[in-house]
Amino acid sequence: MTEIEKMKRYISRTKTDKNDRFYLSWSEAMELSGEAVQTKDAAFRIIALAFNYGKAKGYRAAEAERRTRA
């Protein structure tokens, strides 16, 4: 199993609402891909940015859920 397959499996096994605001939007993805194409060495930085952004969104989602349950 490749790392990409592992990541997809991890995502598919995580119960999330596909319609919430914490997913990477199309405009965000396009902006990231455009930046990666413009700069040769930016690909890794763009990937890291996307993951860090996702982590921050996930953290905020967890905090929002915690507040609604309290």
Backbone as a chain_set.jsonl record, in Angstrom:
{"seq": "MTEIEKMKRYISRTKTDKNDRFYLSWSEAMELSGEAVQTKDAAFRIIALAFNYGKAKGYRAAEAERRTRA", "coords": {"N": [[0.85, -1.173, 0.0], [0.652, 2.149, -0.929], [1.842, 5.353, 0.297], [0.047, 7.351, -0.387], [-2.293, 5.863, -0.789], [-2.635, 4.958, 1.832], [-3.146, 7.386, 3.091], [-5.569, 8.136, 1.856], [-7.164, 6.038, 2.723], [-7.118, 6.474, 5.485], [-8.446, 8.933, 5.607], [-10.96, 8.157, 4.557], [-11.832, 6.488, 6.568], [-12.349, 8.168, 8.625], [-14.856, 9.698, 10.36], [-16.557, 12.256, 9.119], [-18.336, 15.237, 8.256], [-19.032, 15.764, 5.009], [-19.857, 18.18, 4.01], [-19.064, 20.26, 5.591], [-17.415, 23.324, 6.703], [-14.734, 22.936, 7.021], [-13.238, 21.646, 5.169], [-10.844, 21.56, 2.488], [-11.335, 24.019, 0.19], [-12.404, 24.406, -3.273], [-11.398, 26.763, -4.413], [-9.289, 27.323, -2.659], [-7.656, 25.086, -3.118], [-7.029, 25.473, -5.824], [-5.576, 27.849, -5.677], [-3.367, 27.001, -4.155], [-2.275, 25.05, -5.904], [-1.654, 26.63, -8.117], [0.335, 28.282, -7.044], [2.302, 26.366, -6.5], [3.0, 25.581, -9.092], [4.088, 27.905, -10.169], [6.519, 28.346, -8.855], [9.519, 26.64, -8.707], [10.688, 25.344, -6.428], [8.626, 25.392, -4.653], [6.78, 23.366, -4.271], [7.028, 21.456, -2.122], [6.792, 23.192, 0.068], [4.219, 24.156, -0.373], [2.697, 21.829, -0.1], [3.242, 21.265, 2.599], [2.116, 23.571, 3.721], [-0.59, 23.141, 3.051], [-1.158, 20.852, 4.603], [-0.665, 21.859, 7.195], [-2.602, 23.85, 7.275], [-4.885, 22.257, 7.079], [-4.642, 20.874, 9.49], [-4.987, 22.981, 11.308], [-7.613, 23.708, 10.638], [-8.927, 21.351, 11.367], [-8.426, 21.339, 14.11], [-9.859, 23.627, 14.869], [-12.397, 22.734, 14.187], [-12.758, 20.674, 16.029], [-12.684, 22.143, 18.394], [-14.97, 23.751, 18.024], [-16.962, 21.798, 18.038], [-16.655, 20.834, 20.623], [-17.433, 23.078, 22.068], [-20.159, 23.2, 21.379], [-21.144, 20.979, 22.598], [-20.807, 21.473, 25.242]], "CA": [[0.0, 0.0, 0.0], [1.445, 3.372, -1.005], [1.507, 6.37, 1.291], [-1.177, 8.02, -0.853], [-3.4, 4.951, -0.486], [-2.813, 4.991, 3.281], [-3.787, 8.654, 3.423], [-6.963, 8.061, 1.412], [-7.842, 5.097, 3.626], [-7.249, 7.182, 6.76], [-9.512, 9.922, 5.43], [-12.242, 7.48, 4.378], [-12.226, 5.869, 7.846], [-12.629, 9.221, 9.59], [-16.239, 10.14, 10.22], [-16.686, 13.701, 9.016], [-19.401, 15.729, 7.405], [-18.423, 16.209, 3.757], [-20.351, 19.502, 3.662], [-18.714, 21.302, 6.559], [-16.525, 24.377, 6.216], [-13.359, 22.634, 7.382], [-12.571, 20.972, 4.049], [-10.147, 22.42, 1.544], [-12.272, 24.417, -0.857], [-11.864, 24.386, -4.635], [-10.589, 27.974, -4.615], [-8.047, 27.151, -1.904], [-6.844, 24.097, -3.834], [-6.535, 26.113, -7.045], [-4.549, 28.809, -5.269], [-2.179, 26.223, -3.784], [-1.68, 24.421, -7.087], [-1.075, 27.708, -8.912], [1.576, 28.691, -6.387], [3.274, 25.288, -6.688], [3.423, 25.582, -10.491], [4.861, 29.12, -10.45], [7.84, 28.316, -8.237], [10.059, 25.278, -8.767], [10.926, 24.757, -5.113], [7.489, 25.652, -3.771], [5.877, 22.214, -4.122], [7.055, 20.925, -0.756], [6.239, 24.204, 0.973], [2.776, 24.205, -0.586], [2.139, 20.623, 0.528], [3.31, 21.475, 4.048], [1.108, 24.577, 4.042], [-1.907, 22.506, 2.973], [-1.329, 20.0, 5.779], [-0.774, 22.705, 8.382], [-3.917, 24.478, 7.187], [-5.845, 21.21, 7.429], [-4.531, 20.623, 10.927], [-5.621, 24.113, 11.986], [-9.057, 23.587, 10.42], [-9.379, 20.24, 12.196], [-8.405, 21.792, 15.499], [-11.002, 24.525, 15.052], [-13.616, 21.921, 14.133], [-12.862, 19.988, 17.315], [-13.042, 23.162, 19.384], [-16.374, 24.136, 17.796], [-17.797, 20.698, 18.505], [-16.556, 20.809, 22.081], [-18.266, 24.175, 22.584], [-21.576, 22.902, 21.201], [-21.504, 19.908, 23.543], [-20.672, 21.97, 26.63]], "C": [[0.898, 1.24, 0.0], [1.028, 4.347, 0.095], [0.23, 7.112, 0.903], [-2.388, 7.153, -0.537], [-3.683, 4.927, 1.015], [-3.53, 6.269, 3.711], [-5.264, 8.644, 3.042], [-7.772, 7.142, 2.326], [-8.102, 5.758, 4.978], [-8.402, 8.178, 6.696], [-10.872, 9.241, 5.337], [-12.741, 6.844, 5.671], [-12.563, 6.904, 8.918], [-14.032, 9.752, 9.335], [-16.293, 11.661, 10.265], [-17.852, 14.036, 8.112], [-18.763, 16.327, 6.158], [-18.836, 17.629, 3.374], [-19.941, 20.587, 4.657], [-17.662, 22.255, 5.997], [-15.053, 24.088, 6.485], [-12.618, 21.839, 6.314], [-11.86, 22.009, 3.201], [-11.104, 22.743, 0.408], [-11.588, 24.359, -2.224], [-10.969, 25.599, -4.865], [-9.27, 27.898, -3.858], [-7.109, 26.178, -2.618], [-6.249, 24.691, -5.102], [-5.422, 27.108, -6.728], [-3.246, 28.089, -4.901], [-1.499, 25.62, -5.008], [-1.038, 25.473, -7.994], [0.252, 28.172, -8.349], [2.66, 27.638, -6.59], [3.826, 25.271, -8.11], [4.345, 26.766, -10.783], [6.301, 29.052, -9.941], [8.336, 26.877, -8.162], [10.176, 24.621, -7.395], [9.748, 24.893, -4.164], [6.638, 24.426, -3.493], [5.86, 21.677, -2.697], [6.458, 21.921, 0.229], [4.731, 24.299, 0.84], [2.093, 22.999, 0.05], [2.133, 20.788, 2.043], [2.272, 22.499, 4.495], [-0.29, 23.968, 4.049], [-2.157, 21.624, 4.194], [-1.471, 20.826, 7.051], [-2.121, 23.421, 8.438], [-5.0, 23.472, 7.575], [-5.834, 20.897, 8.915], [-5.221, 21.739, 11.713], [-7.141, 24.059, 11.834], [-9.639, 22.468, 11.282], [-9.432, 20.615, 13.664], [-9.601, 22.687, 15.783], [-12.321, 23.767, 15.019], [-13.829, 21.207, 15.465], [-13.265, 20.967, 18.414], [-14.503, 23.573, 19.251], [-17.306, 23.034, 18.291], [-17.799, 20.606, 20.019], [-17.442, 21.896, 22.683], [-19.759, 23.868, 22.462], [-22.045, 21.832, 22.175], [-21.487, 20.382, 24.987], [-21.88, 22.73, 27.091]], "O": [[1.797, 1.361, 0.832], [-0.009, 4.177, 0.736], [-0.575, 7.461, 1.767], [-3.405, 7.662, -0.065], [-4.842, 4.881, 1.426], [-4.404, 6.244, 4.577], [-6.111, 9.092, 3.814], [-8.92, 7.435, 2.658], [-9.184, 5.613, 5.546], [-9.224, 8.256, 7.608], [-11.833, 9.689, 5.962], [-13.947, 6.678, 5.851], [-13.016, 6.544, 10.004], [-14.351, 10.196, 8.232], [-16.1, 12.273, 11.316], [-18.294, 13.216, 7.307], [-18.025, 17.307, 6.255], [-18.218, 18.225, 2.492], [-20.424, 21.716, 4.572], [-17.092, 22.007, 4.934], [-14.205, 24.932, 6.196], [-11.488, 21.406, 6.537], [-12.225, 23.185, 3.194], [-11.62, 21.844, -0.256], [-10.364, 24.276, -2.32], [-9.893, 25.472, -5.451], [-8.242, 28.357, -4.356], [-5.906, 26.424, -2.708], [-5.087, 24.438, -5.419], [-4.432, 27.184, -7.455], [-2.16, 28.518, -5.289], [-0.275, 25.677, -5.129], [0.016, 25.222, -8.577], [1.192, 28.428, -9.1], [3.818, 27.983, -6.828], [5.004, 24.976, -8.308], [5.286, 26.636, -11.565], [7.199, 29.642, -10.541], [7.658, 26.004, -7.62], [9.798, 23.461, -7.228], [9.86, 24.546, -2.989], [5.839, 24.444, -2.556], [4.789, 21.466, -2.127], [5.704, 21.538, 1.123], [4.033, 24.502, 1.834], [1.036, 23.131, 0.666], [1.135, 20.486, 2.699], [1.623, 22.321, 5.525], [-1.086, 24.244, 4.946], [-3.251, 21.646, 4.759], [-2.313, 20.521, 7.896], [-2.708, 23.579, 9.509], [-5.925, 23.805, 8.316], [-6.881, 20.683, 9.524], [-5.95, 21.474, 12.669], [-7.873, 24.332, 12.786], [-10.715, 22.62, 11.86], [-10.368, 20.252, 14.376], [-10.275, 22.536, 16.802], [-13.258, 24.115, 15.739], [-14.951, 21.144, 15.968], [-14.095, 20.645, 19.265], [-15.199, 23.726, 20.255], [-18.335, 23.323, 18.902], [-18.833, 20.33, 20.627], [-18.12, 21.667, 23.684], [-20.54, 24.232, 23.342], [-23.221, 21.79, 22.533], [-22.091, 19.755, 25.857], [-21.914, 23.205, 28.226]]}, "num_chains": 1, "name": "protein.A"}
